[in-house]
Amino acid sequence: MRRIIVIGAGPGAEEFLTLEAVNALKNADVVVAAARHVNLAEKFKNDKANIIELKNFKEAFNEIKNLAENKLIIILVSGDTGIYSLLPLIKKNFADYNINVMPGISSLQSLCAAAGEMWHDAVILSGHGRPLSPQKFLNTVERNKSVLLFCGDDHSPNWAVDLIKNSAGDLAARTEIIIGERLSYQDECITRIKPDIYNEDKIFDILSLVLIKNNSPWDAPAGRLKDIDFERGDKVPMTREEVRTIILDKLNLNNNSVFIDVGAGTGSISCAAALEFPESEVHAIEFDESALQVINKNLIKFRAHNIKVHAGKALSVLNKILPGLNNNLNIFIGGSGGELGEIIKLLESLEQPVRLVISSVTLDTLSDAVNILLNNNKWKNFEAVQAAISFSRPLGKSLLMSARNPVFILSVDKA
């Protein structure tokens, strides 16, 4: 069987290669390495070995497959082979090869050693050639003592610093950011930042590693939020917890959802969704100034970094934000400000799938929504639920059940 050795090259400096890796390189027939590791291959290979520069994965892999069976092939990968490395891709493309792995020293080990920090409790994220949303990053930082971020083009150290510095609540005051640039090289640079007071305009190396320490991580409430958990306004409407549970179930949300809460009121639906699915993207739309103040209080209270609040009339805001949202949409309309029909027409014009849930406490809104949706071939899976909730209250030495106004909940999918 053909053989490949995958070697972790460490952070990059030759001193960080293990003796096992150096001895393997000396015996290799072919060394495959990215541009930044070609110098390591040149230094330690034997005179007869060839080097294949790893610029295009497909081309390099095809070149490897065309080699003779008796060739000893080494592929140098950055860092350690077990942390965000090419090893899974190599195994997939060379399933019929005998693959041996020689681990290296990871850059996260190098950074934590240089900074004198532990990393046994760290959550590891990567923005190096991988998707990483701002909401996932901030909520991970909010809820953990240590987070390590492998940076890349779209997720640089400056991206991380700016997000934390401008985040809701006091996250910036509770965190310290440690940035490791050019780890293991002679010009290695370790920078410590307090994001709440950081005002410099330094541009950090894109391929850096970042350690974020949070001295007071937040424990999110267990289970769904109760009505008493929320900040309230004197005249700001709030969807009650029993009805809120039905609405959340009908929305079919998950961590990949883009959720829009139209007529957000206190933000109870937005906050409940954001906490239950911390990697989702939540947009809360509200035009009432008193309600907006309450929403922002609840956003800070529940550390909901995945909520973006939009002030204004629903239709106007939707026209602005929908063009930038390409995912499947989950939309709840709790208050349309008289724009229900126009909002539904706008949603019908979208190309992506839409899951729509509407609540109504008045027969007028119920009638309008049913007439628009039920016999419209642009919508399917129509379902209506009436929630009539009664609560016990004292009456002398006994308890009496008091009914609240029934709520109608409609759910439907765009065909």
Sequence and secondary structure as in RCSB ss.txt:
>XXXX:A:sequence
MRRIIVIGAGPGAEEFLTLEAVNALKNADVVVAAARHVNLAEKFKNDKANIIELKNFKEAFNEIKNLAENKLIII
LVSGDTGIYSLLPLIKKNFADYNINVMPGISSLQSLCAAAGEMWHDAVILSGHGRPLSPQKFLNTVERNKSVLLF
CGDDHSPNWAVDLIKNSAGDLAARTEIIIGERLSYQDECITRIKPDIYNEDKIFDILSLVLIKNNSPWDAPAGRL
KDIDFERGDKVPMTREEVRTIILDKLNLNNNSVFIDVGAGTGSISCAAALEFPESEVHAIEFDESALQVINKNLI
KFRAHNIKVHAGKALSVLNKILPGLNNNLNIFIGGSGGELGEIIKLLESLEQPVRLVISSVTLDTLSDAVNILLN
NNKWKNFEAVQAAISFSRPLGKSLLMSARNPVFILSVDKA
>XXXX:A:secstr
  EEEEEE BTS GGGS HHHHHHHHT SEEEE GGGHHHHHHHS TT EEEE SSHHHHHHHHHTS TT  EEE
EESB TTSS SHHHHHHHTTTSEEEEE    HHHHHHHHHT   TTEEEEE SSS   HHHHHHHHHH SEEEEE
 BTTB HHHHHHHHHT STTHHHHEEEEEEESTTSTT EEEEE TTT        TT EEEEEESS     SSS 
 GGGS   TT     HHHHHHHHHHHT  TT EEEEES TTSHHHHHHHHHSTTSEEEEEE  HHHHHHHHHHHH
HTT TTEEEEES HHHHHHHHGGG  S EEEEES  TT HHHHHHHHHT SS EEEEEEESSHHHHHHHHHHHTT
 TTEEEEEEEEE  EEEEEETTEEEEEE   EEEEEEEE 
